[in-house]
């Protein structure tokens, strides 16, 4: 078997395992899996919001899932390890499942969308987009989209950091599709430059010498002329000072017609 065919078969098997476990642990807040084949068997790390429901009473639920994987899919000696999701609001599959459950309970779709968007952004996500498609109000299909934050649509950052999940929910009018896209807070983008580590450059203050008879007002920072300077070169308003002073002429503003 060539390397390409082996990679394709491994990915197909991973998709089948993911669909089976998602159906088995739908009420346990199922998020995702990682599958690794070893000489002793198949190691599966299952990420879920409620590990207690995945394990079951005395491990009965997880043993049942292992038997299904071994007999239905033919996995050799599957070993399932349950890992709790620390921040469920940053997982798109969990948030999509929450929206689907809200729609099944009869909650208005806009309320469910905006609630999920707010919870995701409060958890620290850089961006979030939620898309709902289906016959929302009438017999004609339409979509409702809510977006917040920064979401790359193309390039390497979109493939590496952006997380996406799609879940279908059945309603009276038909099947709705819920798509959730989340950008995690640890994502790094080439157009975002961090300048916090640069050193701070301190420039020396310039020293200047005031002429004789001039003092610097400490409050307003203006130069004040002494008595002698005011007597012979005072600054006055109007036509000028009494003895050859430099005057400031005020011009009247004309009103427009």
C-alpha positions in Angstrom: 0.0 0.0 0.0 1.3 3.4 -0.9 1.8 6.2 1.6 -1.0 8.3 0.0 -3.6 5.5 0.2 -2.6 4.8 3.9 -3.1 8.5 4.8 -6.5 8.5 3.1 -7.6 5.3 4.9 -6.4 6.7 8.3 -8.4 9.9 7.7 -11.5 8.0 6.7 -11.2 5.8 9.8 -10.8 9.0 12.0 -14.0 10.5 10.5 -15.9 7.3 11.2 -14.7 7.2 14.8 -15.5 10.8 15.3 -19.1 10.4 14.0 -19.7 7.3 16.1 -18.4 8.9 19.3 -20.3 12.2 18.6 -23.5 10.2 18.3 -22.7 8.2 21.4 -21.9 11.2 23.6 -24.1 13.9 22.2 -25.4 14.9 25.7 -21.9 14.9 27.3 -20.7 17.9 25.5 -18.6 16.0 22.9 -15.8 18.2 21.3 -13.3 16.3 19.3 -10.8 13.3 19.3 -7.2 12.6 18.5 -6.4 9.1 17.2 -3.0 7.4 17.4 -2.2 3.9 16.3 0.4 2.0 18.3 1.7 -1.6 18.3 -0.5 -2.4 21.3 -3.7 -1.0 19.9 -5.4 2.3 19.1 -5.1 5.2 21.5 -8.0 7.7 21.4 -8.1 11.0 23.3 -11.7 12.1 23.7 -12.3 15.8 24.6 -15.6 16.4 26.3 -17.3 19.1 28.5 -18.7 16.5 30.9 -16.3 13.6 31.5 -18.5 12.0 34.0 -21.2 11.2 31.4 -18.6 9.8 29.1 -17.2 7.4 31.6 -20.5 6.4 33.1 -21.2 4.5 36.3 -18.1 2.4 37.0 -16.9 2.8 33.5 -19.9 1.2 31.8 -20.4 3.9 29.1 -16.8 4.0 28.0 -16.6 0.2 27.9 -19.7 0.2 25.7 -18.2 2.7 23.3 -14.9 0.7 23.1 -16.9 -2.5 22.2 -18.8 -0.5 19.4 -15.5 0.8 18.0 -14.0 -2.7 18.0 -16.9 -4.6 16.5 -18.5 -2.0 14.2 -15.4 -0.3 12.8 -12.8 -3.0 13.4 -10.4 -1.0 15.5 -7.8 -3.2 17.2 -7.9 -2.8 21.0 -9.2 0.7 21.3 -8.1 2.6 24.5 -10.2 5.7 25.2 -8.8 8.5 27.4 -11.2 11.2 28.4 -9.9 14.8 28.6 -12.1 17.6 30.0 -12.4 20.8 27.9 -11.1 23.7 30.0 -13.0 26.5 28.2 -16.0 25.2 26.4 -16.9 28.6 24.9 -13.8 28.5 22.7 -14.7 25.1 21.1 -16.9 25.6 18.0 -18.5 22.1 18.2 -19.7 22.6 21.7 -21.1 26.1 20.9 -22.8 24.7 17.8 -24.4 21.9 19.9 -25.6 24.5 22.4 -27.3 26.5 19.7 -28.9 23.3 18.3 -30.2 22.4 21.7 -31.6 25.9 22.2 -33.4 25.7 18.8 -34.9 22.3 19.7 -36.2 23.7 23.0 -38.1 26.5 21.1 -35.8 29.5 21.8 -35.8 32.2 19.2 -32.9 31.7 16.8 -31.6 35.3 17.1 -31.5 35.1 20.8 -29.5 31.9 20.7 -27.1 33.3 18.1 -26.3 36.5 20.0 -26.1 34.7 23.3 -23.5 32.3 21.9 -21.6 35.1 20.2 -21.4 37.1 23.5 -20.2 34.1 25.5 -17.5 33.3 23.0 -16.1 36.8 22.9 -16.2 37.1 26.7 -14.1 33.9 26.9 -11.3 35.7 25.1 -11.7 34.8 21.5 -10.2 37.1 18.9 -13.1 36.6 16.5 -16.3 34.6 16.1 -18.8 34.1 13.3 -22.1 32.1 13.6 -24.1 31.2 10.5 -27.6 29.7 10.6 -29.2 28.4 7.4 -32.7 27.0 6.8 -36.3 28.0 6.6 -36.1 30.4 9.4 -39.4 32.5 9.0 -41.1 31.3 5.8 -41.0 28.4 3.4 -38.1 30.1 1.5 -34.6 29.2 2.7 -32.5 32.1 4.1 -29.6 32.6 6.4 -28.7 34.6 9.5 -25.1 35.6 10.3 -23.6 37.3 13.3 -20.0 38.3 13.5 -17.6 39.9 16.0 -13.9 40.5 16.1 -11.2 39.6 13.6 -11.6 36.5 11.4 -9.1 35.7 8.6 -10.8 34.2 5.5 -7.7 33.0 3.5 -4.0 32.2 3.8 -2.0 30.2 6.3 -3.5 31.8 9.5 -7.0 30.8 8.3 -5.9 27.2 7.9 -3.8 26.9 11.0 -5.7 28.8 13.7 -9.3 29.2 12.7 -11.6 26.5 14.2 -14.9 25.5 12.4 -17.7 23.2 13.2 -21.0 22.4 11.5 -24.0 20.7 13.1 -27.5 20.0 11.7 -30.7 20.2 13.7 -34.1 19.0 12.7 -37.1 21.4 13.0 -40.7 21.3 12.0 -40.0 23.4 8.9 -37.0 21.3 7.9 -33.3 20.9 8.7 -31.2 23.8 9.9 -27.5 24.1 9.5 -25.4 25.7 12.3 -21.9 26.8 11.5 -19.6 28.2 14.1 -16.2 29.7 13.4 -13.9 30.8 16.3 -10.4 32.4 16.3 -8.7 31.3 19.6 -6.9 33.9 21.7 -3.4 32.3 21.1 -3.6 32.8 17.3 -0.7 34.7 15.8 -1.0 36.7 12.5 1.8 38.1 10.3 0.1 41.5 10.1 -0.1 41.9 13.9 3.3 43.3 15.2 4.0 43.3 18.9 6.2 46.2 20.0 6.0 45.6 23.8 9.5 44.2 24.0 11.4 47.2 22.5 13.6 49.2 24.9 12.5 52.7 26.0 14.8 55.5 24.7 15.1 58.4 27.1 16.2 61.7 25.5 18.1 64.3 27.7 16.3 67.5 28.4 17.5 70.6 26.6 18.9 73.3 28.8 18.5 77.0 27.9 19.6 80.2 29.5 17.1 83.0 30.0 18.2 86.6 29.4 18.7 89.0 32.3 15.6 90.4 33.9 13.4 87.5 32.7 12.0 84.8 35.0 10.2 81.6 34.2 6.7 81.3 35.7 6.6 77.8 37.4 2.8 77.6 37.2 2.0 78.6 33.6 5.5 78.0 32.1 5.6 81.5 30.5 8.4 84.1 30.7 7.7 87.1 32.9 9.5 90.4 32.2 10.9 92.3 35.2 10.1 95.8 36.2 12.9 97.4 34.1 11.9 95.5 31.0 8.2 96.3 31.5 9.0 100.0 31.9 10.9 100.4 28.6 9.7 97.5 26.6 6.3 96.5 28.0 3.7 94.6 26.0 0.4 96.3 25.9 -2.9 95.7 24.1 -4.2 98.1 21.5 -1.8 100.6 19.8 1.3 99.7 22.0 3.0 100.2 25.3 3.6 103.6 26.9 7.3 103.9 25.9 8.1 102.2 22.6 6.5 98.9 23.6 5.4 96.2 21.2 1.7 96.2 20.9 -0.7 93.4 19.9 -3.4 94.5 17.6 -6.7 92.7 17.9 -8.7 92.3 14.7 -12.5 92.2 14.8 -14.1 89.3 13.0 -16.7 90.2 10.4 -19.9 88.4 10.4 -21.0 86.6 7.3 -23.9 87.8 5.3 
